[in-house]
Amino acid sequence: MKDFKSLLADYKVIFFDSYGVIRNYNGLIPGIRQTFEWLQAEGKSYYVITNDASRSPELLVESLHRSGLDLIQPDQIISSGMLAKEFLDNKVKTGVVAYLGTENSAHYIEHPGLEIIPIQQVNEKNMDSITALVLLDDEGFEWLDGLNKAVNLLRWRTIPAIVANPDGAYPISKQKVGIAIGGISWMIEKITGKKFIRFGKPDSQIFMFAWDQLRSRHPDISKKDILMVGDTLHTDILGGNKFGLDTALVLTGNILQEDVDTRIASSGIVPTYICHSAVIDNQLNIYNK
């Protein structure tokens, strides 16, 4: 049995999920700043690997700084939105891209050769010019109108459909969850019969993107030096496992302590460790699985 601080001592680089690990619906996880202070003091590297494509890395960091965690910088944020942007830069270089999300989320699809429009501006006059549909965030549009337009756009046009955040839900309180943009994409797929291109955990591409960033700064790092810390089995833990990383499941987000054994048994997704939280002073309920 190890406390979280002892667990971190075995690794040179820590990948953290954001929501459910560093913060939740109440703000920062109490005591999480101490973890990052300790990592800095020990000279360990850390990155936030997030499926949050609602805002740019700069805005995500601003939000953390306002909450009292100013130890994370934009170049330490790896967002699934970056992969969606890379895809559009390489594959959809001209035309009009329609998106579901907020104006802040549209940062990820800005490109000199593209015109981007929110889904609410799609109509019969411009539909033929649309070359891609991107789902970025579950806010920023009226659901009934926006989802109907997205469904009919994909029925009418043979274009790439991209979802930058594959999460189906996110916790909005200890007992409740909200529908995330990934869940919306599942519904649209079912209705239209068209498959979305997905970016983010558990797909290995986001880990490869983070790996490339890390290796450019620390070429001697190997996968055995990295720990992935997350709160969700089907994204954080499965993704880390698939990429060959040790993984630590924390119980401050999607999974309640009383449900953890059942969820692991039913999913077959087994973390290397289970921890009460990512706070270094918390020594409760920590054990090797």
C-alpha positions in Angstrom: 0.0 0.0 0.0 1.4 3.4 -1.0 0.3 6.9 -0.5 0.0 9.1 -3.6 3.3 11.0 -2.8 5.2 7.7 -2.6 3.6 6.6 -5.9 4.7 9.8 -7.7 8.3 9.2 -6.5 8.6 6.3 -8.9 7.9 8.4 -12.0 9.6 11.3 -13.8 6.6 12.6 -15.7 2.9 12.7 -14.6 0.0 13.0 -17.1 -3.1 14.4 -15.3 -6.6 14.5 -16.6 -8.2 17.8 -15.7 -11.9 17.5 -14.8 -12.4 15.1 -11.9 -8.6 15.0 -11.0 -7.5 18.6 -10.7 -10.9 20.2 -10.3 -14.6 19.3 -10.3 -17.9 21.1 -10.1 -16.9 22.7 -6.8 -13.6 24.2 -8.2 -10.1 22.9 -7.4 -9.9 19.6 -5.6 -8.9 20.6 -2.1 -5.1 20.2 -1.6 -4.3 19.7 -5.3 -2.0 22.7 -5.4 0.3 21.0 -2.9 0.7 18.1 -5.4 2.0 20.5 -8.1 4.2 22.4 -5.7 5.8 19.1 -4.7 6.3 18.1 -8.3 8.0 21.4 -9.1 10.2 21.1 -6.0 11.2 17.6 -7.1 11.9 18.7 -10.7 9.3 16.4 -12.2 7.5 17.2 -15.4 3.7 17.2 -15.6 1.1 17.8 -18.3 -2.6 18.0 -18.4 -4.1 15.6 -21.0 -7.7 16.7 -21.5 -10.7 15.9 -23.7 -11.9 19.5 -23.0 -12.1 21.3 -26.4 -14.4 24.1 -25.0 -11.6 26.6 -24.7 -8.0 27.2 -25.9 -5.1 26.1 -23.7 -4.6 29.7 -22.8 -8.2 30.1 -21.6 -8.0 26.7 -19.8 -4.9 27.9 -18.0 -6.5 31.2 -17.1 -9.4 29.4 -15.5 -7.0 27.3 -13.4 -5.0 30.4 -12.4 -8.2 32.2 -11.3 -9.0 29.2 -9.2 -5.7 29.4 -7.4 -3.5 26.9 -9.4 -1.0 29.0 -11.3 1.6 26.3 -11.6 0.4 25.1 -15.0 1.2 26.9 -18.2 -0.4 26.7 -21.7 2.5 24.6 -23.1 1.6 22.0 -20.5 -1.9 21.5 -21.8 -2.6 18.8 -24.4 -6.2 19.1 -25.6 -8.1 16.9 -27.9 -9.0 20.1 -29.7 -5.4 20.3 -30.9 -5.8 17.1 -32.8 -9.0 18.2 -34.4 -7.2 21.4 -35.5 -4.3 19.3 -36.9 -6.8 17.2 -38.9 -8.5 20.2 -40.4 -5.2 21.8 -41.2 -4.1 18.7 -43.1 -7.4 17.4 -44.6 -9.9 20.3 -44.9 -8.0 23.3 -46.2 -10.8 25.2 -47.9 -14.5 25.8 -47.7 -16.9 26.4 -44.7 -16.7 24.4 -41.5 -19.8 24.3 -39.3 -19.4 23.7 -35.6 -21.4 23.0 -32.5 -19.9 24.8 -29.5 -19.0 28.2 -28.1 -17.1 31.0 -29.7 -14.2 30.1 -27.4 -14.2 26.5 -28.6 -14.0 27.7 -32.2 -10.3 28.6 -31.6 -9.4 25.0 -32.5 -10.8 25.1 -36.0 -9.5 28.5 -37.1 -7.5 28.2 -40.3 -6.5 30.9 -42.9 -8.2 29.0 -45.7 -11.4 28.2 -43.9 -14.5 30.0 -43.0 -16.1 28.8 -39.8 -19.7 29.3 -38.8 -21.7 28.1 -35.8 -24.4 25.5 -36.5 -27.1 28.1 -36.0 -26.0 29.9 -39.1 -26.4 26.8 -41.3 -29.3 27.1 -43.8 -30.4 25.9 -47.2 -28.4 28.7 -49.0 -25.0 27.8 -47.5 -25.3 24.1 -46.9 -23.7 23.1 -50.2 -20.6 25.0 -49.3 -20.0 23.3 -46.0 -16.9 21.0 -46.1 -16.9 19.6 -42.5 -18.9 19.5 -39.3 -17.1 19.7 -36.0 -18.6 19.0 -32.5 -16.6 20.9 -29.9 -18.8 21.6 -26.9 -22.3 21.0 -25.6 -22.9 24.7 -25.0 -23.1 27.7 -27.3 -26.2 26.6 -29.3 -29.9 25.9 -28.8 -30.0 22.1 -28.6 -33.2 21.4 -30.5 -32.4 23.7 -33.4 -28.6 22.9 -33.4 -29.0 19.1 -33.3 -31.7 19.0 -36.0 -29.4 21.1 -38.2 -26.4 18.9 -37.6 -28.5 15.7 -38.4 -29.8 17.2 -41.6 -26.5 18.6 -42.7 -25.0 15.1 -42.5 -28.0 13.6 -44.3 -27.6 16.1 -47.1 -23.8 16.4 -47.4 -21.0 13.7 -47.6 -18.5 15.5 -45.4 -16.1 14.7 -42.5 -17.9 14.7 -39.2 -15.5 15.3 -36.3 -15.9 15.3 -32.5 -13.1 16.9 -30.6 -14.3 15.6 -27.2 -15.4 11.9 -27.1 -16.6 12.0 -23.5 -20.2 10.9 -23.2 -20.9 12.6 -19.9 -19.3 14.7 -17.2 -20.1 15.0 -13.5 -22.1 18.1 -12.4 -22.5 17.0 -8.8 -21.5 14.1 -6.6 -24.5 12.1 -7.9 -25.4 13.6 -11.2 -23.8 13.9 -14.7 -24.5 16.0 -17.7 -24.5 15.0 -21.4 -21.2 15.9 -23.1 -20.6 16.5 -26.8 -19.4 12.9 -27.2 -22.7 11.6 -26.1 -24.4 13.9 -28.6 -22.2 12.5 -31.4 -23.4 9.0 -30.5 -27.0 10.0 -31.0 -26.3 11.8 -34.4 -24.3 8.7 -35.6 -27.3 6.5 -34.7 -29.7 8.7 -36.6 -27.6 9.4 -39.7 -25.7 6.1 -39.9 -22.5 8.1 -40.4 -19.4 7.7 -38.2 -17.6 10.5 -36.5 -13.8 10.9 -36.5 -13.0 11.1 -32.8 -10.0 12.7 -31.1 -9.1 12.4 -27.5 -8.7 9.7 -24.9 -8.9 6.7 -25.1 -7.5 7.0 -28.6 -3.7 6.6 -28.6 -3.3 9.6 -30.9 -3.6 12.1 -28.1 -1.0 10.2 -26.1 1.3 10.1 -29.1 0.8 13.9 -29.5 1.8 14.4 -25.8 4.6 11.9 -26.2 6.1 13.9 -29.1 5.9 17.1 -27.1 7.5 15.5 -24.1 10.3 13.8 -26.1 11.2 17.1 -27.8 12.1 18.4 -24.4 13.3 15.2 -22.6 14.6 12.8 -25.3 15.7 10.2 -22.7 12.2 9.7 -21.2 10.7 6.3 -21.7 7.1 5.2 -21.2 7.9 3.4 -17.9 8.8 6.9 -16.5 5.3 8.2 -17.1 2.2 7.8 -14.9 -1.3 8.7 -16.3 -3.7 9.9 -13.5 -7.4 10.0 -14.4 -10.9 9.6 -13.0 -12.6 7.7 -15.9 -11.9 4.0 -16.8 -13.1 4.2 -20.5 -11.0 7.3 -21.4 -8.1 8.1 -19.0 -7.3 4.6 -17.8 -8.0 2.7 -21.0 -6.1 5.2 -23.1 -3.1 5.1 -20.8 -3.2 1.3 -20.7 -3.3 1.1 -24.5 -0.4 3.4 -24.8 1.7 1.3 -22.4 1.7 3.7 -19.4 1.1 2.9 -15.8 -2.2 4.3 -14.7 -3.8 5.6 -11.5 -7.5 5.9 -11.1 -8.7 8.5 -8.6 -12.1 8.6 -7.0 -12.8 12.4 -7.1 -14.7 12.4 -10.4 -16.7 9.9 -12.4 -16.5 6.9 -10.1 -17.8 6.7 -6.6 -15.7 4.7 -4.1 -18.5 2.2 -3.4 -18.8 1.5 -7.1 -15.1 1.2 -8.1 -14.7 -2.6 -7.9 -17.9 -3.3 -9.7 -17.0 -0.8 -12.5 -13.6 -2.4 -13.0 -14.9 -5.9 -13.0 -17.7 -5.1 -15.5 -15.5 -3.1 -17.8 -12.4 -5.2 -17.7 -10.3 -2.0 -17.6 -7.8 -2.4 -14.8 -5.7 0.6 -13.6 -2.2 0.0 -12.1 -3.3 1.8 -9.0 -6.5 3.1 -7.4 -6.2 6.2 -5.2 -8.7 8.3 -3.2 -7.4 11.4 -4.9 -4.4 13.0 -6.6 -3.6 15.0 -3.4 -0.3 14.0 -2.0 -1.3 14.3 1.7 -4.3 12.0 1.3 -3.5 8.5 2.5 -7.0 7.0 2.4 -8.1 4.0 0.3 -4.9 3.7 -1.7 -3.8 0.3 -2.9 -2.2 -1.6 -5.8 -4.9 -3.2 -7.8 
